[in-house]
Amino acid sequence: MATRVAMIIETRKAHPEQKLTAWLVYGR
């Protein structure tokens, strides 16, 4: 859970493009 929360926080701080990449990578 802790890892997931940290990932969400990073995604929030990340830029729009980086956010999309994170969704594609972690989405799968």
N, C-alpha and C positions, 0 to 999 in steps of 0.2 A: 504493500500500500504506500509506504513512504516514497518508494521510487516513482510510483504513479503520480503522487502529489507533486513531487519535485519536477517531474516532466511537465505537468500542467502549468506550474509556475513559470518554467523556462519558456514554454510555448506562449504564455501570455506576454512575457517580456520580449520574445522573439519578434522579428520583423514579419510582415505579411508573407513575403516569399518564403522565409524560413519556416513560417507557421504551416504553410501548405506542404512543404517537404516533410515536416514532422508528422503531419496527418497521414501522408502517404506511407511513410516508413512505419510509424507506430499503429496506423490504422489496420494494417495487415497483421 
